[in-house]
Amino acid sequence: MKRYAKTFALLLCVLLAVSAFAVPAQNVAITYKVKGSVELTKSGAKQSVPLTAATHLSDGDKIKTGKDGYCFLIFVEDKTQIKVRENSELTISASRTDKGLDQQVNTNIGEIWSHVTKKGSNFRISTPTSVASVKGTMWWTIVNEDGTTSIIGLDGVVSLHNNKNGNTEDVGVGQTGVSGPNGLTIGQTQGGILNPDGTGATRTIRIPFRDSDGNEHNLFIEYEE
């Protein structure tokens, strides 16, 4: 009897560990600003609805911006910020692991500005041909219709991985990495840098939210408009 009790206790511990660290995450990100035509399809839903500011986003939620669309998202866990320009599509992917919240943005087409403010963040952007992982803080991700991905380094270093040949290279400040079906190249950035939105002024905002237990919190964010 004691042996069965010990076995049951062990199985219960395993089930609790799996449920705690390998489940889809809720309230992953919050929309701070939305302009123009932006649609949201909640995970499991068949129809999209207009995306509005102060919307909580979870694992599996999809966002699509129209030709005049723009949205600014803030991830609750590590305060990572992303700005999504027009004609872009993305899906939020996040799950709880024993190392924290594993956050990923999957995009097949579009232009996304990313600013990771917390050292050691697990944030990354995945495209049909590539994966951009955090080693620095700020960069542009531009994905063409054929999946070719350009990473423009603005601050720090971004690790760019090519899914086809398995090569990985670092993209630094002033550099552009291009990853596609023919491989991965790194060169100096040519021409002007896309303006994500506004004047670039630094501001602080307070975002109230509730966690999964219903407790109220305040999230303070510094961002560049």
QUIBEL-V319015 format. One record per residue. N is the residue number from 1. RES is the residue in one small letter. SS is DSSP state (H for helix, E for strand, - for the rest). PHI is phi in degrees with one decimal (NA if undefined). OMEGA is omega in whole degrees, -180 to 180 (NA if undefined). Layout:
<<N & RES & SS & PHI & OMEGA> <N & RES & SS & PHI & OMEGA>>
//
This chain:
<<1 & m & - & NA & 179> <2 & k & H & -63.8 & 179> <3 & r & H & -62.8 & 178> <4 & y & H & -64.2 & 179> <5 & a & H & -64.7 & 179> <6 & k & H & -65.5 & 179> <7 & t & H & -62.9 & 179> <8 & f & H & -62.8 & 180> <9 & a & H & -62.7 & 179> <10 & l & H & -65.1 & 179> <11 & l & H & -63.5 & 179> <12 & l & H & -63.6 & 179> <13 & c & H & -61.9 & 179> <14 & v & H & -63.7 & 180> <15 & l & H & -63.7 & 179> <16 & l & H & -65.9 & 179> <17 & a & H & -64.4 & 179> <18 & v & H & -64.5 & -178> <19 & s & H & -66.2 & -177> <20 & a & H & -81.9 & -169> <21 & f & H & -117.5 & -177> <22 & a & - & -134.4 & -179> <23 & v & - & -115.0 & 175> <24 & p & E & -58.1 & -175> <25 & a & - & -94.9 & 176> <26 & q & - & -103.4 & 178> <27 & n & - & 49.1 & -177> <28 & v & - & -74.4 & -175> <29 & a & E & -142.5 & 179> <30 & i & E & -130.1 & 175> <31 & t & E & -82.1 & 179> <32 & y & E & -97.4 & -178> <33 & k & E & -139.5 & 178> <34 & v & E & -135.8 & 177> <35 & k & E & -130.8 & 175> <36 & g & - & 66.0 & -176> <37 & s & - & -87.9 & 177> <38 & v & E & -137.0 & -177> <39 & e & E & -112.5 & 178> <40 & l & E & -121.6 & 172> <41 & t & E & -116.4 & -179> <42 & k & - & -67.6 & 180> <43 & s & - & -55.9 & -180> <44 & g & - & 88.5 & -180> <45 & a & - & -84.0 & 180> <46 & k & - & -97.7 & -177> <47 & q & - & -118.7 & 179> <48 & s & - & -94.3 & 177> <49 & v & E & -133.5 & 177> <50 & p & E & -61.4 & 178> <51 & l & - & -82.7 & 180> <52 & t & - & -124.7 & 177> <53 & a & - & -65.0 & 179> <54 & a & - & 68.0 & 176> <55 & t & - & -90.6 & 177> <56 & h & E & -84.2 & -177> <57 & l & E & -114.3 & -178> <58 & s & - & -126.2 & 178> <59 & d & - & -54.9 & 178> <60 & g & - & 92.1 & 178> <61 & d & - & -70.8 & -178> <62 & k & E & -116.6 & 179> <63 & i & E & -126.0 & 177> <64 & k & E & -134.6 & 178> <65 & t & E & -98.8 & 178> <66 & g & - & -84.2 & -176> <67 & k & - & -67.4 & 176> <68 & d & - & -119.3 & -173> <69 & g & - & -88.6 & 178> <70 & y & E & -161.0 & 174> <71 & c & E & -147.9 & -177> <72 & f & E & -123.2 & -178> <73 & l & E & -114.1 & 176> <74 & i & E & -127.7 & 178> <75 & f & E & -82.6 & -172> <76 & v & - & -68.3 & -172> <77 & e & - & -60.2 & -173> <78 & d & - & -128.8 & 178> <79 & k & - & 64.6 & 173> <80 & t & - & -60.7 & -179> <81 & q & E & -116.0 & 172> <82 & i & E & -134.3 & 177> <83 & k & E & -120.2 & -174> <84 & v & E & -107.6 & -179> <85 & r & - & -85.9 & -176> <86 & e & - & -63.8 & 175> <87 & n & - & 55.2 & -180> <88 & s & - & -122.2 & 177> <89 & e & E & -134.2 & 179> <90 & l & E & -151.4 & 175> <91 & t & E & -127.6 & 178> <92 & i & E & -86.2 & 178> <93 & s & E & -126.8 & -179> <94 & a & E & -153.6 & 177> <95 & s & E & -145.9 & -180> <96 & r & E & -84.8 & 178> <97 & t & E & -123.9 & 180> <98 & d & - & -70.7 & 178> <99 & k & - & -103.1 & -179> <100 & g & E & 120.0 & -179> <101 & l & E & -91.3 & 178> <102 & d & E & -88.1 & -173> <103 & q & E & -111.6 & 179> <104 & q & E & -145.2 & 172> <105 & v & E & -110.4 & 177> <106 & n & E & -101.0 & -180> <107 & t & E & -138.0 & 178> <108 & n & E & -99.1 & -179> <109 & i & E & -162.4 & 174> <110 & g & E & 129.4 & -177> <111 & e & E & -132.0 & -176> <112 & i & E & -131.7 & 173> <113 & w & E & -96.5 & -177> <114 & s & E & -124.3 & 176> <115 & h & E & -136.8 & 179> <116 & v & - & -96.3 & -172> <117 & t & - & -100.9 & -177> <118 & k & - & -110.8 & 178> <119 & k & - & -66.4 & -180> <120 & g & - & 85.6 & 179> <121 & s & - & -64.9 & 177> <122 & n & - & -94.6 & -176> <123 & f & - & -71.1 & 175> <124 & r & E & -154.1 & 177> <125 & i & E & -119.5 & -179> <126 & s & E & -113.4 & 177> <127 & t & - & -125.4 & -179> <128 & p & - & -58.2 & -177> <129 & t & - & -114.4 & -167> <130 & s & E & -150.4 & 172> <131 & v & E & -134.5 & 177> <132 & a & E & -106.0 & -177> <133 & s & E & -111.1 & -176> <134 & v & E & -75.0 & 163> <135 & k & - & -133.7 & 179> <136 & g & - & -127.2 & -172> <137 & t & - & -126.4 & -171> <138 & m & E & -142.5 & 179> <139 & w & E & -163.3 & 172> <140 & w & E & -102.5 & 170> <141 & t & E & -117.2 & -180> <142 & i & E & -123.3 & -176> <143 & v & E & -117.4 & 178> <144 & n & - & -83.3 & -178> <145 & e & - & -60.8 & -180> <146 & d & - & -84.9 & 179> <147 & g & - & 91.8 & 178> <148 & t & - & -58.1 & -172> <149 & t & E & -117.6 & 175> <150 & s & E & -112.8 & 176> <151 & i & E & -113.9 & 180> <152 & i & E & -106.2 & -179> <153 & g & E & -78.2 & 179> <154 & l & E & -110.4 & -180> <155 & d & E & -158.1 & -179> <156 & g & - & 73.0 & -177> <157 & v & - & -133.0 & 177> <158 & v & E & -117.9 & 177> <159 & s & E & -88.5 & -177> <160 & l & E & -112.1 & -178> <161 & h & E & -112.6 & 177> <162 & n & E & -95.2 & -175> <163 & n & - & -70.0 & -175> <164 & k & - & -76.4 & -176> <165 & n & - & -104.7 & 177> <166 & g & - & 80.5 & -179> <167 & n & - & -74.0 & 177> <168 & t & E & -132.5 & 180> <169 & e & E & -133.6 & 176> <170 & d & E & -90.4 & 177> <171 & v & E & -110.5 & -178> <172 & g & - & -100.5 & 179> <173 & v & - & -63.2 & 180> <174 & g & - & 80.5 & 179> <175 & q & E & -113.7 & 175> <176 & t & E & -126.7 & 175> <177 & g & E & -103.1 & 179> <178 & v & E & -116.7 & -177> <179 & s & E & -124.4 & -178> <180 & g & E & -154.9 & -179> <181 & p & - & -59.7 & -177> <182 & n & - & -95.7 & 177> <183 & g & E & 120.8 & -171> <184 & l & E & -132.9 & 178> <185 & t & E & -131.8 & 178> <186 & i & E & -124.2 & 179> <187 & g & E & -147.5 & 177> <188 & q & E & -73.7 & 179> <189 & t & - & -67.4 & 180> <190 & q & - & -111.3 & 177> <191 & g & - & 82.3 & -177> <192 & g & - & -78.3 & 178> <193 & i & - & -98.2 & 179> <194 & l & - & -58.1 & 176> <195 & n & - & -88.2 & -176> <196 & p & - & -62.9 & 179> <197 & d & - & 169.5 & 172> <198 & g & - & 74.1 & -171> <199 & t & - & -97.3 & -178> <200 & g & - & 89.8 & 179> <201 & a & - & -68.2 & 178> <202 & t & E & -89.7 & -179> <203 & r & E & -134.2 & 175> <204 & t & E & -118.1 & 180> <205 & i & E & -126.6 & 175> <206 & r & E & -115.1 & -180> <207 & i & E & -118.5 & 176> <208 & p & E & -79.2 & 177> <209 & f & E & -154.8 & 177> <210 & r & E & -112.6 & 177> <211 & d & - & -85.1 & -175> <212 & s & - & -65.9 & 178> <213 & d & - & -93.6 & 179> <214 & g & - & 88.1 & 180> <215 & n & - & -79.7 & -179> <216 & e & E & -87.2 & 179> <217 & h & E & -138.0 & 172> <218 & n & E & -119.7 & 179> <219 & l & E & -111.2 & 179> <220 & f & E & -101.9 & -174> <221 & i & E & -127.7 & 167> <222 & e & E & -97.5 & -178> <223 & y & E & -144.6 & 175> <224 & e & E & -102.7 & -179> <225 & e & - & -71.3 & NA>>
//
